[in-house]
Amino acid sequence: MRTVDRKTMRIIEMLRRNARIPKSKIAEELGITETAVRKRIKGLEEKGVILGYRAVIDYRKLNMVYSFTGIDVEPGSLLDVMRELKKIEQVDALYLTSGDHNLIAEIICKDMAELEELHNRISQLKGVKRICPAIVTEIITIRDSKK
C-alpha cells in the first residue's frame, strides 16, 4: 500500500482512539464530507489496514486471566504451529515477531487452571521449543482510554 495522506492518517488516529466516534464528527474535524470519511474507512478496511474494531477490557475485573505468551518454535514447524494456535478459542491474537520469541499470543482464560492447561497444550505442539508466559497483573495505561 502506498503512503496515506494526512487526512487518512488522522482518520486512523481518531478511530484508534475511539472506534465508536461518529463519522460526522470525523468529517467535521477534517473539513470533509461524511461520505468521503466513509469511503476512506471502507478503503482502509478493504486493504487490510483496519483489521477490526474492539472494546478494551480489563479481564481482571471479570476474574479472568490475560496473558501475553511468547512461543519459541523450530523454524520448520512455524506455519503448522501458527495454524494450530489460530484454532484455539482462548488465543485472542497471534503475532509473528522478530524479538525474543517467534510468536506472541494474547490469551484470555477463565482462570489460572485453564491458562496452565492451555500452556501445557501449546508446549506439546510439534515444533514448540519453549513457552514464556507473561500474565497481566494490572493495566497501567492504554493510550486514549479511560485508564
trRosetta pair geometry for C-beta under 8 A, 3 or more apart (Angstrom, degrees):
i j d omega theta_ij theta_ji phi_ij phi_ji
1 4 7.8 2 145 -51 114 90
1 47 5.5 81 -95 175 132 136
1 49 6.7 -20 1 -66 178 111
4 8 4.0 -108 177 90 118 129
4 9 5.3 148 98 -54 114 81
4 12 7.5 92 90 -17 161 133
5 8 5.2 92 55 13 72 102
5 9 7.0 -136 100 -4 35 92
6 9 5.6 -58 -145 40 31 111
6 10 6.1 34 155 -23 67 105
7 10 5.6 -51 -147 34 32 113
7 11 6.6 37 150 -22 63 100
7 30 5.2 91 -143 -161 100 130
7 32 6.6 68 -162 -18 144 142
7 40 7.4 -106 120 -110 100 165
8 11 5.5 -47 -152 30 36 115
8 12 6.6 39 149 -19 64 101
8 40 5.3 -149 -109 -166 88 126
8 44 7.2 162 -168 -66 106 118
9 12 5.5 -50 -152 34 36 115
9 13 6.5 37 149 -19 66 104
10 13 5.6 -51 -148 37 35 113
10 14 6.3 35 154 -19 66 106
10 29 7.7 -149 152 116 129 114
10 30 6.0 151 94 -94 138 112
11 14 5.8 -57 -147 38 30 110
11 15 6.3 24 156 -14 65 109
11 26 5.9 60 -119 -169 82 134
11 30 7.2 -14 -64 -56 85 152
11 37 6.4 169 -115 -145 128 84
11 40 5.6 129 15 114 172 132
11 41 6.5 -131 164 -72 135 82
11 44 7.6 -164 105 -23 123 151
12 15 6.0 -60 -146 41 27 107
12 16 6.2 32 154 -24 64 108
12 44 6.9 -178 -84 -134 96 156
12 49 7.3 -71 -106 146 124 122
12 50 7.5 -149 -119 -72 85 97
13 16 5.6 -53 -146 33 29 114
13 17 6.6 23 157 -14 63 107
14 17 6.0 -59 -152 38 30 108
14 18 6.9 -44 171 48 64 85
14 21 5.6 -83 157 55 102 164
14 26 5.5 151 103 -108 158 101
14 29 7.4 148 -93 68 148 150
15 18 7.2 -94 -139 74 25 47
15 19 5.5 47 -173 -109 75 58
15 21 6.7 -123 -94 35 51 115
15 26 8.0 9 -54 -90 83 140
15 41 7.4 132 -69 -118 149 111
15 50 7.0 -26 120 -114 153 127
15 53 7.7 -87 -179 -104 105 103
16 19 7.7 33 -99 -65 14 78
16 144 7.3 92 116 53 80 148
17 21 7.7 44 82 -37 89 132
17 143 7.5 -84 -106 128 77 88
17 144 3.8 -84 -136 159 89 157
18 21 4.4 94 99 -46 107 98
18 144 7.1 -112 -40 150 76 120
19 53 4.1 150 178 -148 145 105
19 54 7.2 91 10 33 163 35
20 53 8.0 120 -59 180 62 131
21 25 5.5 -107 176 71 94 127
21 26 6.1 99 124 -50 119 96
22 25 4.5 95 67 -1 90 101
22 26 7.3 -155 99 -3 51 82
23 26 5.6 -52 -154 36 40 113
23 27 6.2 43 149 -22 69 106
23 34 5.0 90 124 -155 106 93
23 37 4.8 159 -168 102 94 133
23 38 5.8 25 -154 -64 153 82
23 41 7.4 -97 -111 -5 111 147
24 27 5.6 -52 -146 36 32 115
24 28 6.3 35 154 -21 64 105
24 34 5.2 -20 -91 -94 61 125
25 28 5.7 -50 -145 35 31 113
25 29 6.4 29 156 -17 64 107
26 29 6.0 -61 -150 39 28 108
26 30 6.1 6 160 -2 66 115
26 34 7.9 105 66 -119 89 66
26 37 4.9 123 97 -137 120 144
27 30 6.2 -71 -143 48 24 97
27 31 8.0 -149 168 31 55 5
27 32 5.5 -105 -145 81 73 65
27 33 5.8 -26 -150 157 129 16
27 34 4.4 -77 -39 -76 157 57
27 36 7.0 120 -118 57 100 93
27 37 4.8 -103 -69 -24 87 133
28 31 7.7 26 -178 -69 26 38
30 37 7.2 140 43 -84 138 104
32 36 4.3 -87 156 77 118 143
32 37 6.4 142 94 -49 110 81
33 36 4.6 104 59 1 80 100
33 37 7.2 -140 101 -3 48 83
34 37 5.4 -50 -152 34 39 115
34 38 6.4 41 150 -21 68 103
35 38 5.6 -52 -148 35 32 113
35 39 6.4 33 153 -19 65 105
36 39 5.8 -54 -148 36 31 112
36 40 6.4 30 154 -19 64 106
37 40 5.9 -58 -150 36 30 109
37 41 6.3 27 154 -16 66 108
38 41 5.9 -57 -147 39 29 109
38 42 6.2 30 155 -20 65 108
39 42 5.7 -54 -144 37 29 112
39 43 6.3 32 155 -20 63 106
40 43 5.7 -54 -151 35 30 114
40 44 6.5 31 151 -18 64 105
41 44 5.6 -54 -150 36 33 111
41 45 6.4 34 152 -19 66 105
41 50 6.9 1 -164 2 73 159
42 45 5.6 -54 -149 37 32 112
42 46 6.2 31 154 -19 66 108
43 46 5.7 -54 -143 38 30 110
43 47 6.2 20 160 -11 65 111
44 47 6.0 -60 -142 43 27 104
44 49 4.2 -76 -164 65 82 119
44 50 4.5 65 127 -6 106 105
45 48 7.8 40 176 -68 29 24
45 49 7.5 -74 -61 53 22 76
45 50 4.8 -43 -83 68 64 110
48 51 6.7 29 -168 -87 65 76
50 53 7.8 9 176 -55 111 80
56 142 5.6 163 -167 125 153 166
56 145 5.3 -67 65 -111 157 146
56 147 7.9 -104 128 -9 138 122
57 62 7.4 -9 172 -7 115 132
58 61 4.7 55 102 3 105 112
58 62 7.7 149 99 -5 61 87
58 139 5.7 -113 -112 11 97 136
58 147 7.9 141 -69 -82 119 125
59 62 5.5 -62 -157 44 49 108
59 64 4.0 -79 178 78 101 108
59 65 6.9 -59 127 49 128 5
59 66 4.3 132 44 -43 140 115
59 108 6.0 -153 -105 -138 154 102
59 136 7.5 91 49 74 110 127
60 63 7.4 34 -175 -84 39 25
60 64 7.2 -109 -76 57 24 61
60 66 7.3 -81 -44 11 74 110
60 136 7.4 -122 -45 109 109 97
60 137 7.7 70 -87 -168 142 32
60 138 7.3 -22 -9 -98 164 48
60 139 7.9 -158 12 -9 121 93
63 111 7.4 -8 146 -91 88 84
64 108 6.2 19 153 -174 131 87
64 109 6.6 169 -172 86 86 41
64 110 5.8 -64 -120 -130 87 30
64 111 7.3 -91 -129 -64 47 43
65 108 7.4 156 84 -156 53 43
65 109 4.7 -15 63 64 102 94
65 110 7.6 9 19 79 88 18
65 111 6.2 79 -11 -160 115 16
65 112 5.6 122 -64 -75 154 54
65 114 7.4 169 40 65 122 96
65 115 4.8 -74 99 -40 144 139
65 135 6.3 -43 -169 -145 101 112
66 106 7.5 -11 -170 -172 88 85
66 107 7.3 159 -156 84 42 55
66 108 5.5 -7 -105 -105 74 73
66 135 7.2 117 78 -161 50 64
66 136 4.4 -22 88 37 102 124
67 105 7.9 21 103 97 92 85
67 106 7.5 161 85 -156 50 41
67 107 4.5 -13 62 60 97 103
67 108 8.0 -173 24 -73 70 33
67 109 7.5 11 5 6 110 107
67 115 6.0 116 -16 -148 139 129
67 133 5.0 -29 -166 -158 133 101
67 134 6.5 140 -162 71 74 46
67 135 4.9 -38 -99 -100 90 60
67 136 6.7 -150 -87 -3 33 79
68 104 5.9 -6 -176 -173 93 106
68 105 7.5 158 -158 77 44 44
68 106 6.0 -20 -101 -99 67 65
68 107 7.8 174 -86 18 19 79
68 133 7.7 136 78 -160 43 53
68 134 4.7 -20 66 65 90 106
68 136 7.1 82 -9 -50 88 94
69 104 7.1 150 74 -158 42 54
69 105 4.7 -20 61 60 98 95
69 107 5.6 20 -2 -2 121 125
69 119 6.8 -155 -131 -105 146 96
69 122 7.4 85 135 79 148 169
69 131 5.8 -4 178 -173 110 103
69 132 6.8 152 -164 76 59 47
69 133 4.6 -23 -108 -102 90 68
69 134 7.0 -174 -83 22 40 66
70 100 6.1 -20 -148 97 153 102
70 101 3.3 -171 -168 -42 101 158
70 103 7.3 142 -160 83 46 54
70 104 5.7 -25 -97 -101 60 73
70 131 6.9 153 84 -162 57 50
70 132 3.9 -10 59 60 108 105
70 133 7.7 -149 26 -67 68 23
70 134 7.3 54 -12 -10 93 103
71 81 7.1 -174 142 158 136 136
71 85 7.6 -154 20 -83 171 147
71 101 5.8 96 46 179 34 124
71 102 6.4 -63 96 62 73 89
71 103 4.2 -18 59 68 106 104
71 104 7.4 -179 15 -84 81 24
71 105 6.2 43 -16 -9 122 109
71 122 6.6 -95 -110 164 126 127
71 128 6.2 -57 -169 -135 102 103
71 130 7.6 171 -152 89 41 53
71 131 5.4 -11 -104 -109 71 78
71 132 7.7 -156 -65 24 33 73
72 101 5.5 -104 -66 -135 69 77
72 102 5.8 109 -131 4 41 98
72 128 7.3 103 78 -165 56 60
72 129 4.4 -59 107 64 103 107
72 130 4.3 20 40 50 119 90
72 131 7.6 -147 20 -73 74 35
72 132 7.6 58 -18 -10 98 105
73 77 5.5 -131 177 86 102 98
73 78 5.0 124 109 -95 135 66
73 81 4.9 -131 -123 26 142 162
73 102 4.7 -88 30 56 94 153
73 103 6.5 43 -10 -1 122 112
73 127 5.2 33 -163 138 88 100
73 128 5.7 -39 -102 -102 76 51
73 129 6.5 -178 -100 4 18 89
74 77 4.5 61 68 17 95 112
74 78 7.5 -134 87 -43 48 70
74 127 4.3 -113 39 -152 102 81
74 128 8.0 -88 1 -44 82 14
74 129 6.2 121 -47 -47 72 104
75 78 6.0 -24 -157 -24 36 114
76 127 6.9 -137 82 -119 71 124
77 80 5.2 -66 -165 50 66 112
77 81 5.4 66 139 -27 91 106
77 125 7.9 147 162 135 129 95
77 126 5.9 -146 -136 119 136 78
77 127 2.2 -132 111 -119 168 159
77 128 7.5 -112 115 -39 141 47
78 81 5.9 -61 -146 37 26 108
78 82 6.3 26 158 -18 65 107
78 102 6.2 -120 -117 170 109 144
78 103 7.9 161 -148 -44 87 112
78 127 7.2 -132 -48 153 37 142
79 82 5.7 -53 -147 36 31 112
79 83 6.3 35 153 -23 64 106
80 83 5.6 -53 -149 34 31 115
80 84 6.5 28 154 -16 64 106
80 125 7.9 175 121 172 94 109
80 126 6.8 -26 115 78 139 102
80 127 6.4 113 70 15 114 148
81 84 5.8 -57 -149 38 32 109
81 85 6.2 31 155 -19 67 108
81 103 7.2 -144 118 -12 121 152
81 125 5.4 109 -120 133 86 138
81 126 7.7 -140 -73 76 86 59
81 127 5.4 -120 -50 84 116 121
81 128 6.1 131 -120 -66 133 86
82 85 5.8 -57 -144 38 30 110
82 86 6.4 35 156 -25 64 105
82 94 6.6 142 -145 145 81 144
82 96 7.4 -11 -99 -74 135 103
82 103 6.9 -174 -89 -97 84 140
83 86 6.0 -54 -153 29 27 113
83 87 7.3 27 149 -21 58 105
84 87 5.8 -57 -162 27 37 114
84 88 7.4 39 146 -28 65 100
84 125 5.5 166 89 -129 156 133
85 88 5.7 -48 -158 18 43 115
85 91 5.3 137 174 -110 83 174
85 94 5.4 119 120 -105 126 146
85 103 7.1 157 5 165 172 156
85 105 6.1 -119 -168 -98 133 132
85 122 7.1 45 -99 -123 96 106
85 125 7.8 -39 -55 -65 83 169
86 91 7.0 -106 -103 90 23 135
86 94 6.3 -95 -79 16 72 150
88 91 4.4 74 81 -1 103 110
88 118 7.0 111 -173 -149 138 111
88 121 7.8 143 -110 108 135 134
88 122 7.8 -31 -50 -78 167 96
90 107 5.3 34 139 -159 99 84
90 108 5.8 -150 -162 65 74 57
90 109 5.4 24 -148 -80 137 75
90 114 7.2 177 -96 148 154 114
90 115 8.0 -167 168 -99 150 62
90 118 5.6 -74 69 -111 149 156
91 94 5.8 23 165 -58 121 103
91 105 5.1 -58 -135 -164 103 116
91 106 7.2 106 -165 70 57 55
91 107 5.8 -33 -99 -98 54 77
92 106 4.6 -61 65 102 101 103
92 107 6.8 171 6 -104 87 20
92 108 5.2 56 -40 -3 125 109
93 105 7.3 164 86 -156 52 47
93 106 4.2 29 47 31 93 119
94 103 6.3 -16 -169 -167 91 113
94 104 7.5 161 -155 83 45 49
94 105 5.3 -9 -106 -107 77 76
94 106 7.6 -128 -63 22 40 73
95 103 6.7 145 77 -159 52 59
95 104 4.5 -9 58 57 107 95
95 105 7.8 -165 23 -74 70 34
96 102 7.0 -32 -146 165 68 69
96 103 6.2 -34 -102 -100 48 71
97 100 8.0 -3 112 44 131 53
97 101 6.1 50 64 79 125 72
97 102 6.8 146 55 170 75 18
97 103 6.7 145 16 -110 91 18
97 104 5.4 50 -21 -10 136 104
100 132 7.6 -52 123 56 121 158
101 104 6.1 114 81 -67 125 73
101 132 6.4 -143 -74 38 133 119
105 122 7.7 -136 25 -121 160 154
107 115 6.6 119 124 -128 128 91
107 118 6.5 164 -164 116 140 148
107 133 8.0 -57 41 -126 134 104
109 112 7.6 114 98 -87 130 16
109 114 4.0 -179 -174 97 118 112
109 115 4.1 -165 36 -63 157 79
109 118 6.3 -147 -85 3 132 140
110 114 5.2 76 44 5 83 154
111 114 5.4 101 56 10 67 99
111 115 7.2 -126 106 -3 38 92
112 115 5.4 -57 -147 39 37 113
112 116 6.1 38 155 -21 70 104
113 116 5.9 -53 -147 36 29 110
113 117 6.4 30 153 -18 63 107
114 117 5.6 -55 -148 38 32 113
114 118 6.2 31 153 -19 66 107
115 118 5.7 -55 -146 38 30 111
115 119 6.3 32 154 -19 65 105
115 133 7.4 99 164 -140 115 153
115 135 7.5 65 163 -102 162 114
116 119 5.7 -52 -145 36 31 111
116 120 6.4 34 153 -19 63 104
117 120 5.7 -54 -152 35 31 113
117 121 6.4 34 149 -21 64 105
118 121 5.4 -51 -148 35 35 115
118 122 6.3 35 153 -19 67 103
119 122 5.7 -51 -145 36 33 111
119 123 6.3 34 154 -21 64 106
119 131 5.6 -175 -159 106 92 152
119 133 6.0 -51 -103 -50 138 130
120 123 5.7 -56 -147 35 30 112
120 124 6.6 28 154 -20 62 107
121 124 6.0 -63 -157 33 30 110
121 125 7.6 47 146 -40 61 88
122 125 5.8 -32 -165 -3 43 115
122 128 6.2 157 152 -125 70 167
122 131 5.6 85 102 -79 120 148
123 128 5.7 -148 -141 112 34 135
123 130 7.8 2 -124 -140 96 24
123 131 5.3 -100 -77 0 91 121
124 128 7.4 27 50 49 15 129
125 128 4.6 78 67 -15 90 122
128 131 6.7 4 176 -50 123 93
136 139 6.7 22 177 -66 124 72
139 142 6.3 -17 178 -33 122 102
139 147 5.7 -62 124 -141 113 156
140 147 7.5 105 113 155 27 120
141 145 7.8 159 -177 50 58 99
141 147 5.3 170 -132 117 42 103
142 145 4.1 17 85 18 105 134
142 147 4.9 70 24 45 84 131
